[in-house]
Each structure stands twice: as structure tokens, then as C-alpha cells.
Amino acid sequence: MTLQELFNNKKEALLNIYFTAGFPKLNSMPQILSALEEAGVDMVEIGMPYSDPLSDGPTIQESSAIAIKNGITTDLIFQQLEKSTSKIPKIMMGYFNAVFQYGIEKFCEKCKKAGIAGVILPDLPINIYQEKYQAIFEQYGLSIIFLVTPETSEERIRYIDKCSTSFIYAVSSSSTTGKETGMQAAKEYLNQLKKMNLNKPLMLGFNISKKEDFDFAATYTSGGIIGSAFIKHIKNSQNLPQDIKSFVQSIRPKN
């Protein structure tokens, strides 16, 4: 299923879970993907560990450091993805320098082969993407997801809306991930986004850690993205399928 189809067919708020490849164990990813799919998560973001993550808070930074220590590499990520039987829509999230060093076209080709639907590269400016790399990403059917923040101007938000092909990642605050600042602080910003009647759907991310946060996100956007809280939940897991199921049900209980 493509990201566009996912949003077109959604009947309830979408839940997107972020996790770091190579964490908590080097080969945890296939098991995590299967458990998330079984638990009913709508899509996943797979974090590519990077030594200098600009927008990640301490929890995700620590998970990246552990994954790197475990021996994860971009090639290993793709190998694990190709072995996975999970059909859940997948997004790769990382930093442009690592992708650039790996090779843009090689990366896109591997993404297509591994069934990746989209890519988030927070440090890749939209104008540079359009001028140099858009044709390559489009050739391999990859949707680039851009971020907007409370500081993003209306003009730029509308431009991002025009250039996006699946959804827009709305950052709930200007802080890094994992801060427990309270989602209510984002209310005015989200109201403004809602009033803009954008063409592309929005997903809210950063600092969503519990059901109340997810429900709040769903009031203003198509759903929520959870990363740090999930990473904390599985860090010392002795039974990933069971712990993942309990986490997802705590966020979006099944009727």
C-alpha cells in the first residue's frame, strides 16, 4: 500500500511508530516490524542511526549510539528490510549527509527494492532537493516528507504543501524529540494549520507519548507519530512482541 492510499482509505486516526534500526539488538528490526503490523500500527518510520542527529532528543540519540555500537550499517538495514515479510507502509528517516555518503541513487534503488514508501531527511532543504535530487527520488517512486514547525511561515507551509506527494510532518514544538512539554502548547499552531485547509494531510510528531497526546493530535491532523516513548518502552524488553502489543494498545485501544 502506498502512503497516498493509506491516507485516502483511512477510517480513523493513523498511528505512525518510529524506531531505530539496530536497536535494542542488532537484528531486532524484522521482529519489531512484524509486531507493529500485528498490533495494528498504520505505518512505521525506520530511523537510520547517525552520529550527529540534529533534531533528535536524548532518547533517540542514545538508541542511535547503541545501534551503531551493535554494528548496524545502512547495508544491514536494507538486508533486514528485504528479509522482512511485513507489508506495513515504511518510511526511512535519517540525515542527508549519511545518504549522500552512501550514494543518492544507490540509496533510492535499495529503498525501492526493500519496499520503502517514503523518506524523511530533515536537513535536506526543499530547494536543494528540487534542484538536484527530486528526479532521482521520483524515478524510484519515493515520497519525500517535509517538516513544518511553529516557526514556519504560512507562505513556506503552502509551498511545502504544493511540493509534497503524501503527507506533511507537523512538528509539535521547536524543541528536539522526547520533551514532555504538554501538547496543549501546540494548540494555537495546530488551529492555524487546520484553518489553512492544506491539500496534503498532516501528521503530528514530537513529544507524543500517551493516548491523550495521540487523541489530541487526531483532533487537528490525520494522526500522530510516536518515537521516544516507544524507544523507552522497548529498550530493556525481554519479549518484544508482547511489549509492543501492550504499548500500541495503550495508545490506541482496540474496541
Disulfide bonds with the S-S distance in Angstrom:
none
